[in-house]
Amino acid sequence: MIKHPFSFVCLAMMAVLSACESSDPVQVTESKATVAPVLGKVDVRLASTALHNPTAYLVPQCYTKTIDSHGYGHNPCYICHTQNKVPNYLDDSGLQVELTLPEPARENHWANLFKDRSHEVAMMSDLGIMDYVKESNYIDADGRLLLAERIQQHLPQWDVNQNGRWDGYTPDMYYHFDQDGFDHKPNGDYSGWRVFAYYPFPGTFMPTNGSMDDVMIRLPERFQQNEAGQFDLQVYKVNLAIVEALIKRRSVGIAAVDERLLKVDLDKDGQLAMATQVTYDWAPKEKRFMSYVGKARVLFEKGGEHLSGGLYPLGTEFLHSVRYLDVNASDEVVLAPRMKELRYSRKKLWRNYYDNRVIADNETKERHDFPARTKTIYGNPEEGVENLQGWVLQGFIEEKDGQLRPQTYEEHGFCLGCHGGIGVTVDTTFAFDRKFDFEAYRSGWYHWQEKGLAGIADPLRESDGEPEYSYYLKANLSGNEFRTNDEVIARFFDQYGQPKHDAFARLRTDISELLVPSPERAVMLNKAYKVIVNEQSYIEGRDGVIEPLFDTVHQSLEDGDKTGLTQILSAR
């Protein structure tokens, strides 16, 4: 279970520290305080800083009952709350066995988990919901970015700080990918975004539980340019590979490049020649260093650029869409055109290893000294919210009419529970560490619309070599935290809860056996989520629930309660 990090005062101190040690103007960025409610044309939902749920950052899955009515244990918690990997210094694996909650979180405020939606779902037609999800609310057939246009059209209502401009992210990604995964603008220029394929995170984000998603990464322009400051595709590709190696903390393959042109020994073989690998070899205390290439290399050598294992460069951006489930002409469940959410993040401030250690130490101290204190949600609907590790997190969500709108202050709080407060993340992110390797199709740089999940082998865990998704199933005895995925349970376990060996054998070579639901389940889950859209009740939960979850989810908890689990598991 997730609990508050240290207070806003510490965040401000960290921002000052980061600004003082920066030598690059792009690295000195002032944070802005949360805006007060305003009058006039601003949407009252966006103007409000009131919290219906004082712990909106503590996600619904953390209220799961880990012991069922028969006394059997289910551990979906380990996949998030696990032993840390430096520079994430937060080891929260103990939360698998003992709950630690601020007092306001002891009541489960995610009321949508306990509502009966069966009537509303039954009233929707299959054809109607599937026609709905096939229509994009992000980009139209002419390539117009609908949300970007909508931001300008609704500026008087969405300009929370009333300065006459939009200060948040404006969509600039066109879903026009080339064979290397790079996105192109209508005029053919590169937008800087690059899409990648990855292993979906076990649990809620597996498509079988209601949503498919995609993720794109963009590095700042200085990483896209050669030493002369000109866009250079090879330089950009190599810098992305270097970042991949830094985040995965292992060597990654690349297409052959001439190191003499880049002036960096990428494969660490002691000479500048042709290289087919970026070798991860970063240990400053042992005088072992790595470098970027192009303009970023020049800046790095002058002390104007940061590089550390397990950390992204300053200015790194991610774009993440959460989609409905579509069913194509071949009766296959695929990613739908319609978005439930569009999520954006940008690394605004640099935090080195020491900074991250301070964040974790203060988190531990505050848990001990101020057990009733809740987390401060720092930000606003226009610019997003900020975590302590220096990232800005911004989200757009589906309006009742199907279009996308900015999330409210409280809806943005939902982002902070996972991005910055748990042990499993790498620099507070999930997906890029799970990107497919160089040996995969198109070296992992492609979109799910080009190739789905079928035929991809179950990845092996670092610690014990066990297949990851199989391990999750056996630890949880279900396909989601709430244990409502009857389709997965029936597919992988018999009536006595014992694994079906044939099903697990198929999973080893094809993760779609678990991750992709049947068309019937996809339709049902689309309907369940659309009920929440119609109500605009996101602050009470975003999970597509049809029948109340009284049997598997706590309505209230006591601080210090035991989960009933006795064995701490590792996510890696």
Backbone hydrogen bonds, N-H to C=O, Kabsch-Sander energy under -0.5 kcal/mol:
donor,donor_aa,acceptor,acceptor_aa,energy
10,C,7,S,-0.5
11,L,7,S,-1.3
12,A,8,F,-2.4
13,M,9,V,-2.1
14,M,10,C,-2.3
15,A,11,L,-2.1
16,V,12,A,-2.0
17,L,13,M,-2.3
18,S,14,M,-2.6
19,A,15,A,-2.2
20,C,16,V,-2.3
21,E,17,L,-1.5
22,S,19,A,-0.9
27,Q,24,D,-2.6
28,V,25,P,-1.4
29,T,27,Q,-0.8
42,V,39,L,-0.8
43,D,157,Q,-2.7
46,L,43,D,-0.6
47,A,43,D,-1.9
48,S,44,V,-1.2
52,H,50,A,-0.6
56,A,53,N,-1.1
58,L,55,T,-2.0
59,V,57,Y,-0.8
62,C,59,V,-1.8
63,Y,60,P,-2.3
64,T,61,Q,-1.5
65,K,552,T,-3.2
66,T,64,T,-0.7
68,D,72,Y,-2.5
71,G,68,D,-2.0
74,H,66,T,-3.1
75,N,475,A,-2.5
79,I,76,P,-0.8
80,C,77,C,-1.5
81,H,77,C,-2.6
82,T,80,C,-1.0
88,N,85,K,-2.0
89,Y,87,P,-0.9
91,D,89,Y,-1.0
92,D,82,T,-1.2
92,D,90,L,-0.9
95,L,92,D,-1.8
96,Q,93,S,-1.9
97,V,94,G,-1.6
98,E,94,G,-1.8
99,L,561,D,-3.1
105,A,102,P,-1.7
106,R,103,E,-1.7
107,E,104,P,-0.6
108,N,555,Q,-2.6
109,H,107,E,-0.8
111,A,109,H,-2.1
112,N,540,E,-2.5
113,L,110,W,-1.7
114,F,111,A,-2.0
115,K,112,N,-0.9
117,R,115,K,-0.8
117,R,546,I,-3.3
118,S,546,I,-0.8
121,V,117,R,-2.6
122,A,118,S,-2.2
123,M,119,H,-1.6
124,M,120,E,-0.6
124,M,121,V,-1.1
129,I,125,S,-2.1
130,M,126,D,-2.0
131,D,127,L,-2.3
132,Y,128,G,-1.8
133,V,129,I,-2.1
134,K,130,M,-1.0
135,E,132,Y,-1.3
136,S,134,K,-0.5
140,D,144,R,-1.8
143,G,140,D,-2.0
146,L,138,Y,-1.6
146,L,144,R,-1.2
147,L,138,Y,-0.9
149,E,145,L,-2.2
150,R,146,L,-2.3
151,I,147,L,-2.2
152,Q,148,A,-1.3
153,Q,149,E,-2.2
154,H,150,R,-2.4
155,L,152,Q,-1.0
157,Q,154,H,-0.9
158,W,154,H,-2.3
159,D,155,L,-2.1
160,V,158,W,-1.8
162,Q,159,D,-1.3
167,D,165,R,-0.6
177,F,175,Y,-0.6
178,D,182,F,-2.0
181,G,178,D,-2.0
183,D,193,W,-2.6
184,H,176,H,-1.6
185,K,189,D,-3.3
188,G,185,K,-2.3
191,S,183,D,-2.0
192,G,183,D,-0.6
194,R,217,I,-2.2
195,V,181,G,-2.5
196,F,215,V,-1.6
197,A,444,G,-3.1
199,Y,434,R,-1.9
206,M,203,G,-2.2
208,T,515,L,-1.2
209,N,206,M,-2.7
210,G,207,P,-2.3
212,M,323,R,-1.4
214,D,321,S,-1.6
215,V,196,F,-0.5
216,M,319,L,-2.7
217,I,194,R,-2.5
218,R,317,E,-2.2
223,F,220,P,-2.1
224,Q,221,E,-1.7
225,Q,221,E,-0.6
226,N,230,Q,-2.8
229,G,226,N,-2.2
232,D,224,Q,-2.9
236,Y,232,D,-2.4
237,K,233,L,-2.6
238,V,234,Q,-2.5
239,N,235,V,-2.5
240,L,236,Y,-2.3
241,A,237,K,-1.9
242,I,238,V,-2.4
243,V,239,N,-2.4
244,E,240,L,-2.3
245,A,241,A,-2.3
246,L,242,I,-2.3
247,I,243,V,-2.5
248,K,244,E,-2.7
249,R,245,A,-1.7
250,R,245,A,-1.1
252,V,278,V,-2.0
254,I,276,T,-1.7
257,V,275,A,-2.1
259,E,257,V,-0.8
259,E,273,A,-2.9
261,L,258,D,-1.0
262,L,258,D,-1.0
263,K,259,E,-2.2
264,V,259,E,-0.9
266,L,264,V,-1.6
268,K,265,D,-0.8
273,A,271,Q,-0.8
275,A,257,V,-2.6
278,V,252,V,-3.0
279,T,266,L,-2.4
279,T,277,Q,-0.7
281,D,279,T,-0.8
283,A,281,D,-0.6
283,A,288,R,-2.5
286,E,283,A,-2.0
287,K,284,P,-1.9
288,R,283,A,-1.8
289,F,287,K,-0.5
295,K,225,Q,-2.1
296,A,222,R,-0.9
296,A,293,V,-0.8
297,R,294,G,-0.7
298,V,294,G,-1.6
299,L,295,K,-2.4
300,F,296,A,-2.4
301,E,297,R,-2.6
302,K,298,V,-1.1
303,G,300,F,-1.5
304,G,299,L,-3.2
305,E,299,L,-0.5
310,G,246,L,-2.3
311,L,308,S,-1.6
315,G,347,K,-2.0
316,T,313,P,-1.7
317,E,218,R,-2.7
318,F,345,S,-2.3
319,L,216,M,-2.2
320,H,343,R,-3.1
321,S,214,D,-1.4
322,V,341,E,-2.6
323,R,212,M,-3.9
323,R,321,S,-0.5
324,Y,338,R,-1.7
326,D,334,V,-3.3
328,N,332,E,-2.6
331,D,328,N,-2.1
334,V,326,D,-2.7
334,V,332,E,-0.5
336,A,324,Y,-2.1
338,R,133,V,-2.2
340,K,322,V,-3.6
341,E,322,V,-1.7
342,L,396,F,-2.2
343,R,320,H,-3.5
344,Y,394,Q,-3.3
345,S,318,F,-2.2
346,R,392,V,-1.9
347,K,316,T,-2.5
348,K,346,R,-1.0
348,K,390,G,-2.3
349,L,390,G,-1.7
356,N,352,N,-2.3
357,R,353,Y,-2.1
358,V,354,Y,-2.4
359,I,355,D,-2.3
360,A,356,N,-2.1
361,D,357,R,-2.8
362,N,358,V,-2.7
363,E,359,I,-1.8
364,T,360,A,-2.2
365,K,361,D,-2.4
366,E,362,N,-2.8
367,R,363,E,-2.1
368,H,364,T,-1.5
369,D,365,K,-3.0
370,F,366,E,-2.6
373,R,370,F,-1.6
377,I,375,K,-0.6
378,Y,376,T,-0.9
379,G,377,I,-0.7
380,N,384,G,-2.0
384,G,380,N,-2.3
385,V,393,L,-2.7
386,E,378,Y,-2.3
387,N,391,W,-2.2
390,G,387,N,-1.5
392,V,346,R,-2.9
393,L,385,V,-3.4
394,Q,344,Y,-3.2
396,F,342,L,-2.5
397,I,405,R,-2.8
398,E,340,K,-1.6
399,E,403,Q,-4.4
402,G,399,E,-2.2
405,R,397,I,-2.6
407,Q,395,G,-2.4
409,Y,48,S,-0.5
412,H,408,T,-2.3
413,G,409,Y,-1.1
414,F,410,E,-0.6
414,F,411,E,-0.9
415,C,412,H,-1.9
416,L,412,H,-0.5
416,L,413,G,-1.0
417,G,413,G,-0.6
417,G,414,F,-0.6
418,C,415,C,-0.6
419,H,415,C,-1.8
420,G,418,C,-1.5
424,V,80,C,-1.4
425,T,422,I,-0.6
426,V,429,T,-2.2
427,D,425,T,-0.6
429,T,426,V,-1.7
434,R,431,A,-1.7
435,K,432,F,-1.4
436,F,197,A,-2.4
440,A,437,D,-1.7
443,S,440,A,-2.4
444,G,441,Y,-2.6
445,W,442,R,-2.2
446,Y,444,G,-1.1
450,E,447,H,-2.0
451,K,447,H,-1.3
456,I,453,L,-1.5
458,D,508,R,-1.5
461,R,466,E,-2.9
462,E,572,R,-1.2
463,S,572,R,-2.3
465,G,461,R,-1.5
468,E,459,P,-3.5
471,Y,467,P,-2.3
472,Y,468,E,-2.2
473,L,469,Y,-2.3
474,K,470,S,-2.2
475,A,471,Y,-2.0
476,N,472,Y,-2.2
477,L,473,L,-2.9
483,R,480,N,-0.9
486,D,484,T,-1.8
489,I,485,N,-2.1
490,A,486,D,-2.7
491,R,487,E,-1.6
492,F,488,V,-2.1
493,F,489,I,-2.2
494,D,498,Q,-2.6
497,G,494,D,-2.1
500,K,492,F,-2.6
501,H,499,P,-0.8
504,F,500,K,-2.1
505,A,501,H,-2.1
506,R,502,D,-2.0
507,L,503,A,-1.9
508,R,504,F,-1.3
509,T,505,A,-0.6
509,T,506,R,-1.0
510,D,506,R,-1.0
511,I,456,I,-2.7
512,S,453,L,-0.5
513,E,510,D,-1.6
514,L,511,I,-1.3
515,L,511,I,-2.7
516,V,512,S,-1.6
522,A,518,S,-2.3
523,V,519,P,-2.3
524,M,520,E,-1.9
525,L,521,R,-2.6
526,N,522,A,-2.1
527,K,523,V,-1.9
528,A,524,M,-2.2
529,Y,525,L,-2.0
530,K,526,N,-2.0
531,V,527,K,-1.4
532,I,528,A,-0.8
532,I,529,Y,-0.6
533,V,529,Y,-1.8
534,N,530,K,-2.6
535,E,531,V,-1.7
536,Q,532,I,-1.9
537,S,532,I,-1.4
540,E,537,S,-2.0
541,G,538,Y,-2.1
545,V,543,D,-1.4
549,L,113,L,-2.2
552,T,549,L,-0.7
553,V,549,L,-1.7
554,H,63,Y,-3.2
557,L,106,R,-2.6
560,G,99,L,-1.4
561,D,558,E,-2.0
563,T,97,V,-2.1
564,G,97,V,-0.6
568,I,566,T,-0.5
569,L,567,Q,-0.5
